Amino acid sequence: MAPFSIFEVKAEKMSSDAMKLELIQWLSQLEDKGLLTSLFQIKKINESADWYDELTEDQRAAIAEGEADLKAGRVISSEELWKEYVRAAKG
C-alpha cells in the first residue's frame, strides 16, 4: 500500500470546503517554522504564473527538441555525459 493512502481516501470523501476548514484549523495551531515556510513557498508558487508561460520561443523550442530526443531514444546516461564533459574540459 502506498504511503498516505488512508489520508487520500479521507480527502477524496471530503468536500473542498471541509478540507479547507480542516486545513485552516490545523494551520492556526501549527508551530513548526520549517513546515510553515515550506507551506508558504507552496502557496507562493501556486499563486505565481506558470514558469513555462514565461519562457522565450527559443527556450520552448529547446524543450520541445529535448522531448523529441527522449521519445526517439536519443539519450545518454548522466555518467556518460560527465565522462564526455570531463574529456572536453581536459582538451
C-alpha positions as a Python dict, from the first residue, in 0.01 Angstrom:
ca = {
    (1, 'M'): (0, 0, 0),
    (2, 'A'): (131, 344, -94),
    (3, 'P'): (222, 597, 175),
    (4, 'F'): (-60, 829, 282),
    (5, 'S'): (-326, 614, 114),
    (6, 'I'): (-551, 632, 421),
    (7, 'F'): (-536, 1011, 411),
    (8, 'E'): (-602, 1021, 37),
    (9, 'V'): (-919, 815, 85),
    (10, 'K'): (-1037, 1053, 359),
    (11, 'A'): (-963, 1359, 142),
    (12, 'E'): (-1147, 1207, -155),
    (13, 'K'): (-1462, 1178, 57),
    (14, 'M'): (-1440, 1533, 193),
    (15, 'S'): (-1584, 1838, 20),
    (16, 'S'): (-1345, 2114, -77),
    (17, 'D'): (-1496, 2339, 190),
    (18, 'A'): (-1448, 2071, 457),
    (19, 'M'): (-1084, 2023, 356),
    (20, 'K'): (-1023, 2399, 366),
    (21, 'L'): (-1176, 2425, 712),
    (22, 'E'): (-967, 2135, 844),
    (23, 'L'): (-652, 2286, 695),
    (24, 'I'): (-729, 2629, 841),
    (25, 'Q'): (-780, 2479, 1185),
    (26, 'W'): (-457, 2279, 1156),
    (27, 'L'): (-258, 2577, 1027),
    (28, 'S'): (-383, 2800, 1307),
    (29, 'Q'): (-224, 2564, 1561),
    (30, 'L'): (94, 2484, 1368),
    (31, 'E'): (416, 2596, 1537),
    (32, 'D'): (678, 2429, 1313),
    (33, 'K'): (853, 2722, 1140),
    (34, 'G'): (1015, 2496, 880),
    (35, 'L'): (683, 2341, 781),
    (36, 'L'): (515, 2682, 776),
    (37, 'T'): (792, 2812, 550),
    (38, 'S'): (750, 2516, 313),
    (39, 'L'): (374, 2565, 300),
    (40, 'F'): (421, 2937, 239),
    (41, 'Q'): (654, 2860, -52),
    (42, 'I'): (396, 2621, -199),
    (43, 'K'): (137, 2898, -170),
    (44, 'K'): (362, 3147, -348),
    (45, 'I'): (443, 2900, -625),
    (46, 'N'): (75, 2823, -669),
    (47, 'E'): (-6, 3193, -699),
    (48, 'S'): (269, 3268, -948),
    (49, 'A'): (241, 3235, -1323),
    (50, 'D'): (329, 2906, -1484),
    (51, 'W'): (704, 2917, -1545),
    (52, 'Y'): (652, 2774, -1895),
    (53, 'D'): (448, 3080, -1991),
    (54, 'E'): (748, 3298, -1906),
    (55, 'L'): (986, 3118, -2145),
    (56, 'T'): (1103, 3261, -2474),
    (57, 'E'): (1019, 3088, -2800),
    (58, 'D'): (1381, 2967, -2823),
    (59, 'Q'): (1359, 2813, -2476),
    (60, 'R'): (1030, 2643, -2563),
    (61, 'A'): (1183, 2511, -2885),
    (62, 'A'): (1480, 2370, -2691),
    (63, 'I'): (1244, 2191, -2452),
    (64, 'A'): (1045, 2050, -2744),
    (65, 'E'): (1368, 1932, -2906),
    (66, 'G'): (1470, 1758, -2584),
    (67, 'E'): (1131, 1590, -2557),
    (68, 'A'): (1160, 1471, -2919),
    (69, 'D'): (1509, 1333, -2846),
    (70, 'L'): (1374, 1146, -2546),
    (71, 'K'): (1086, 996, -2742),
    (72, 'A'): (1325, 892, -3022),
    (73, 'G'): (1563, 729, -2775),
    (74, 'R'): (1842, 978, -2836),
    (75, 'V'): (1957, 984, -2475),
    (76, 'I'): (2271, 913, -2274),
    (77, 'S'): (2318, 841, -1908),
    (78, 'S'): (2436, 1103, -1664),
    (79, 'E'): (2757, 903, -1625),
    (80, 'E'): (2825, 918, -2000),
    (81, 'L'): (2754, 1290, -2004),
    (82, 'W'): (3005, 1360, -1728),
    (83, 'K'): (3270, 1144, -1895),
    (84, 'E'): (3232, 1348, -2213),
    (85, 'Y'): (3229, 1675, -2018),
    (86, 'V'): (3550, 1586, -1832),
    (87, 'R'): (3719, 1479, -2157),
    (88, 'A'): (3618, 1802, -2329),
    (89, 'A'): (3736, 2012, -2035),
    (90, 'K'): (4077, 1842, -2033),
    (91, 'G'): (4116, 1915, -2401),
}
